[in-house]
Amino acid sequence: MKTKTDKEELILFRKRQRELALLRDLFLCTLCYYVDGVHTKATDVHHVFGRGTSINSPKEKYVNLISVCRKHHPRPILFKNSQDAQMQLEVLKEVNSTPINPSFTAVLEYVEVQDEH
């Protein structure tokens, strides 16, 4: 039986975390939702603190991701003190403390139970 490589595990883990972020955010761009007050479909997820190198990295967890539209997906390199970066941090805090999806806690509990089996 072939075992997954670390890279394969990381790719699968990232997919799962991306799905969780999109579910948490109801597939809406969080920046459009919180900053502009409009509902725009999210096309991407953005790692606010950058990517990690393994599934054990906190940077790879959904709590570091925000769902964004093309307009709001930032360039790969942002200055840490820029206004855009500060706005992303505020939205990340908001979306993790009060998810757009009111059922997200139940979704997360279901996923965790499934992962145990």
N, C-alpha and C positions, 0 to 999 in steps of 0.2 A: 504494500500500500504506500502510495506516494504521500509524503507530508508536505504541507505548504511551506514555502520559504518565508522568511521574515517580510520580504517585499510584497509577496502575494497576500499575506495576512494584513499588512498595512493598507493595501489597496482595498481589500474587503472591509476593513475597519472604517476607513475613510468614507466608503460608500454608505455604510450604516449610519455614521455620524451625520453625513450630509442629509440623509433621509430624515433623521430625527430633527435636525435644524429646520428643514422645510416643513415638517409636520408641526413643530412648535410654532412656526411663523405663519401657518395656514397658506403656505406657498406664496406669501406676499413679500414684497420688498420692504424690509424693516425701516429703511431710511425714508422711503416715500410715506410709509404708514405713520411713523413717529415724528418726522420732521416736517413733511409737507401735508400730512393729513389726507392723503389719497391712497387708494388701493391699486397697486400695480403688481402684476404677476412677477414673481422672482424667477430669474433665469439662472442664477449662480448662487453659490455660497462663498463667503469671504472669511478667511482665517484672520481675525483681528490682530492676534499676536504672532502671526506667522505660523508656518507648519512645523510640526515636530518630526522626529526621525524614526519613531517607533510607536506602536499602539499604547505604550505606557506613558507617552508624553501628554501632559495636560493640554498642550497646544492642539492635539488632535481630537479632543472631545468636542461634542456639539456645543458646549457652553462657550467655546471660543469662536463659534461660527455665527455669522449673521446672513440671512437670506437677502439677496440684492438683485435689482434689475441691472441690465447692461449699463444704463446711465450712471448708476451708483457703484458699479464694481470698480474699485480704485486701481490705479496703476500698481505694479508689483512693489515698488519702493515708495513708502510714504515717510516723510519726516515725522518723527515721534511727536513733536510739539505743534504740528500743523493743526489748523482748525478742523479739517476733515477727519484727522485721526482722533481728535477729541470728541467729535460728534459720533464716530463709530463706537468709541468706548462707552459713551452715555447710552447709546441705543443698545449695546450689548448688555449693559447692566439692567436696563429696563426690560428687555425681552426675556432675560433669564429670571428676573424677579416676578414679572407678570407676563407670562406668555400670551401672544395674540390668540392662540388656540386655547379656549377654556377647558378643553378635554385633554390637554397635553399630559397632565400628571397621570391620568389613567392610561394613556398610550405608553408612557414611559414605564409604568409598573408592569404592563402586559409584556413589553419588550424584555424587561429584566427577568421576568418569570420564564419566558421562552428561551432566553440565553442560558438559564440554569439547567434546562433539559437537553 
